[in-house]
Amino acid sequence: MAFQMLARLERDVLPYHPQLVIWQTGSNHVLRSMDIDGYASMVREAISRLKAAQIDVGGRARDPRSPAARACASCEQIKSVHYSI
């Protein structure tokens, strides 16, 4: 899934040269693969690509009250990824 997110960034965002991208990351990647390190790498890579294109980035993590977030055993890890970036 990470490669799909990066491909979508390349296809649907970067060609339009926006000034700002507000990106709501979800926990689907982690929920499906339980790969917090892969998720963190994808988020960091995507933000690096946006910054390299001189695009400001705003983000929002999944609402911790959502059913998916509550079901996620790695939610604290996901939050730590979001806050570390």
Secondary structure, 3 states (H helix, E strand, C coil): CHHHHHHHHHHHCHHHCCCEEEEECCCHHHHHHCCHHHHHHHHHHHHHHHHHCCCEEEEECCCCCCHHHHHCCCHHHHHHHHHHC
